[in-house]
Amino acid sequence: MDTNFSDDFEVKGSFSIKKTSTQYHGKLTKEEGIQLLLKEKEKLRELQEKLYADGNQSLLVVLQAMDAAGKDSLVEHVFGGVNPQGCRITSFKTPSSKEYSHDFLWRHYMALPEKGMIGIFNRSHYESVLVCKVHPEYNLNEKTWKSVKDFDNTFWKNRYESIRNFEKHLSQNGTTIIKIFLNVSKNEQKKRLLDRINEQEKNWKFSAGDLPERALFSKYMDAYEEAINETSKDYAPWYVLPADDKWFTRVAAIQIIIDTLEKMKLTYPKLSEKDRLGLQEAKNQLEQE
């Protein structure tokens, strides 16, 4: 069975969120998916080790989604088997006063992965064209603008352009970027939010702010659609994954990440003749002890 999902879910051309399913309709069963995920985690660990050893490139994985779509659990299940020394996860919350005193990309620059590393942005620079698009008054915290009237079409076009330039610059300087949107339905989000209320061990996950944001679900979908259409490029593609079935979302995500790493043509460093002779000398010395 062909289960490589990179081509299936990459956004190419015009993207319509209303025409994109939140459910998986393929032939892979949940049991097969769980076993496949375990197998792919081994492959991801091997590729991450090679990325770390190669030390010339880095990978940035951007995760975006509505509340309760499964970002945190995806990180846990997909990246749980990699060497933590080669992986850095950054969860972006509301900007601090210090962060607001810089441009909107500053704090994201500071969190970029070093060469040899996988960086994971749990939410990202896209919040500036998502939550700030739905709540334009948040932009006033940057102190550059005086009124929400300043946030017209030109303002948003400039924001998209800044994001494209940011990502293109990264791609030209050794960082491969993939962006994953977990596309959860409003009905499934309702079910998961209720689970957080009804199951005591999940109570900590529920926030009073979840419901006001849920009421703006359709506005967020419009913002996602526009942002994805404006910024899905060859050098920084978007992948829109059906997220109503968490098991499938994890399988699709890990395969997209593996496929991306394989395309990076990573290699282990080659030793010079001098270094090989040094290894042989060290081996002889150890064997003679």
SVG drawing of the C-alpha trace seen along z (x, -y; Angstrom):
<svg xmlns="http://www.w3.org/2000/svg" viewBox="-20 -57 69 63">
<polyline fill="none" stroke="black" stroke-width="0.4" points="0.0,0.0 1.4,-3.4 1.2,-5.5 3.4,-8.4 1.2,-11.5 3.5,-14.3 1.9,-14.8 -1.6,-14.2 -1.7,-17.0 0.7,-19.6 -1.0,-22.9 -0.3,-23.6 -2.3,-26.3 -5.5,-27.7 -6.6,-26.3 -10.2,-26.2 -10.6,-25.2 -14.3,-24.5 -13.5,-22.0 -10.8,-20.3 -11.9,-17.3 -11.1,-17.2 -11.4,-13.4 -9.3,-10.7 -11.1,-8.6 -8.2,-6.3 -7.7,-2.5 -5.2,-2.6 -6.8,-1.3 -6.2,-2.7 -4.4,0.5 -2.2,0.3 -1.6,-3.4 -0.4,-2.8 2.0,-0.1 3.3,-2.3 3.9,-5.2 6.1,-3.0 8.1,-1.9 8.4,-5.4 9.6,-6.7 12.7,-4.5 13.3,-6.0 12.9,-9.5 15.4,-8.9 18.0,-7.6 17.5,-10.7 17.7,-13.1 21.0,-11.5 22.3,-12.0 21.1,-15.6 22.9,-16.2 26.1,-14.5 26.0,-16.3 25.7,-19.7 25.3,-21.8 21.5,-22.1 18.5,-22.4 14.8,-21.6 12.0,-23.9 8.6,-22.3 5.8,-24.8 2.6,-23.6 -0.6,-25.6 -4.1,-24.7 -7.2,-25.7 -7.5,-24.8 -7.8,-21.1 -6.7,-20.1 -3.9,-17.9 -0.6,-19.9 0.8,-18.9 0.0,-15.2 1.4,-15.2 4.7,-16.6 4.7,-13.9 3.9,-11.0 5.9,-12.0 9.1,-13.4 9.0,-11.3 11.7,-8.9 14.3,-11.4 17.4,-12.4 16.5,-15.4 19.9,-16.9 19.1,-17.4 15.5,-18.7 14.2,-22.0 10.5,-22.7 9.2,-26.3 5.7,-27.1 4.8,-30.7 2.4,-32.4 1.2,-36.0 4.2,-38.2 5.9,-39.9 6.4,-43.6 10.0,-43.0 8.9,-41.1 6.4,-43.7 9.2,-46.3 10.7,-44.5 9.3,-43.7 6.8,-40.8 9.4,-38.3 12.1,-39.0 11.2,-36.4 10.9,-33.8 14.4,-34.5 15.7,-34.0 14.1,-30.5 15.3,-29.2 17.1,-25.8 20.9,-25.7 22.6,-23.8 22.2,-20.1 18.9,-20.6 15.2,-20.1 13.2,-23.1 9.5,-22.7 7.3,-25.8 4.1,-25.0 2.3,-28.1 4.6,-30.5 5.1,-33.7 1.7,-33.0 -0.1,-34.1 0.5,-37.6 -1.8,-36.9 -4.2,-34.6 -5.1,-35.6 -4.1,-39.2 -6.2,-39.1 -9.3,-38.0 -8.3,-40.4 -6.7,-43.3 -6.6,-45.4 -3.8,-43.1 -1.5,-44.8 -1.7,-48.0 0.5,-46.5 3.4,-46.9 3.0,-50.7 3.8,-51.4 0.2,-51.9 -2.4,-54.2 -5.7,-52.7 -7.3,-49.5 -8.1,-51.5 -4.4,-51.2 -4.8,-47.5 -6.2,-47.6 -5.5,-45.3 -2.1,-46.9 -1.1,-46.2 -1.9,-42.5 -0.3,-42.2 2.9,-43.6 2.7,-41.1 2.4,-38.2 5.3,-39.6 7.4,-39.8 6.7,-36.2 7.5,-35.0 10.8,-37.0 11.6,-35.6 11.0,-32.0 12.8,-32.4 15.8,-33.9 15.9,-30.9 15.6,-28.4 18.5,-30.1 20.7,-29.8 20.4,-26.1 17.1,-25.8 14.4,-23.7 10.9,-24.6 7.7,-22.7 4.4,-24.0 1.6,-21.8 -2.0,-22.9 -4.1,-20.4 -7.5,-20.8 -10.0,-19.9 -13.8,-20.3 -15.8,-22.4 -17.8,-19.4 -14.7,-17.4 -13.3,-20.5 -16.5,-20.6 -16.1,-16.9 -12.5,-17.4 -13.3,-20.5 -16.1,-18.6 -13.6,-15.8 -11.4,-18.3 -14.3,-19.3 -15.7,-15.8 -12.4,-14.0 -10.7,-15.2 -7.2,-14.4 -7.8,-16.7 -9.3,-19.7 -6.0,-21.5 -6.1,-21.7 -9.4,-23.7 -9.2,-27.4 -12.1,-29.8 -10.8,-31.6 -11.4,-28.6 -15.1,-29.3 -14.9,-32.9 -12.3,-31.9 -14.5,-28.9 -17.3,-31.4 -15.0,-33.0 -14.2,-29.6 -15.4,-30.7 -13.3,-33.9 -10.3,-31.8 -10.9,-29.5 -11.0,-32.5 -7.7,-33.7 -6.1,-30.3 -7.2,-30.0 -5.8,-33.4 -2.5,-32.9 -2.0,-29.5 -2.8,-30.7 -0.4,-33.7 2.5,-31.8 2.6,-28.2 5.7,-28.2 8.1,-25.6 10.7,-26.8 8.2,-26.7 5.2,-24.5 2.0,-24.2 0.5,-20.7 -3.1,-20.6 -3.8,-17.4 -7.2,-16.1 -7.2,-16.2 -10.4,-14.6 -8.6,-11.3 -5.4,-11.9 -3.8,-8.6 -3.9,-9.5 -2.7,-13.0 0.4,-11.7 1.2,-9.2 0.8,-11.7 2.9,-14.3 5.8,-11.9 5.9,-10.7 5.9,-14.3 8.8,-15.1 10.7,-11.9 10.2,-12.7 11.5,-16.2 14.6,-15.0 15.3,-12.4 15.2,-15.1 17.8,-17.0 20.4,-14.4 22.0,-14.2 25.4,-12.4 27.6,-11.4 30.9,-13.4 33.7,-11.7 37.0,-11.4 40.2,-12.6 43.0,-10.1 44.8,-11.6 41.7,-11.1 41.2,-7.5 44.8,-6.7 44.2,-8.3 41.2,-6.1 43.3,-3.0 46.0,-4.1 43.4,-4.6 41.9,-1.1 45.3,0.5 46.1,-1.3 42.8,-0.2 43.2,3.4 46.7,3.6 45.6,2.6"/>
</svg>
